[in-house]
């Protein structure tokens, strides 16, 4: 199934509400859901301003990142980028939004990792050590690698979820999700895009590790990095299939440069 739906979909029936705003995150990120069918579907918009409208491209970022994670074989939530007509504040808006399905299995409940950690951690135990003790080491290593490659600004403790099943007595972490606040998400003008340093170690919000995605790589064993699939120039190109007309050529070029340069710097580390 394609991860882009270009035909205009009528989603004016959706009811959009504000999601939790993360500390330091500008803008209001709106979400909706549809549970009228056999599968519950979730929708989210890019950054929305009541005056300027939809000003971000976070939904496109989700598609770029999921394509990268597919290449690397890292488990993640699958999104579709949908061309849609929506109703927002009594205004009809044509935009591209993200659609996903529930990743919980039947009988599972979810809790934010930060809440589960608060309930179950040992005295003085860091979130990183807590995850390693629970057997989630590989998951955490891939998460830290991902967040370095895309410079994820918003991996707070609710953007990682614990899924529990009382029936099967199982516990696992949800597939990686919510990568919109990454890449060049803060660039809204041509000048900002041109001046953006793709390797700069900007401060980020991270529940596991520190506020530096570069420093967090020190938590990852070298053999884990070395075992990653090798990416080619064609692989980097494939991240942007059918996205040039949606995001714009200059944005695609800059994001490609960012992922490519960070990928090779990861190898050098």
Secondary structure, 3 states (H helix, E strand, C coil): CCCEEEEEEECCCCCCEECCCCCCCCCECEEEEECCCCCCEEEECCCEECCCEECCCHHHHHHHHHHHHHHHCCCECCCEEEEEEEEECCEEEEEEEEEEECCCCCCEEEEEHHHHHHHHCCCCCCHHHHHHHCCCHHHHHHHHHHHHHHCCCEECCCCCEEEEECCCCEEEECCECCCCCCCCCCCCCHHHHHHCCCCCCCCCEECCCCCCHHHHHHHCCHHHHHCCCCCCHHHHHHCCCCCHHHHCHHHHHHHHHHHHHHHHHHHHC
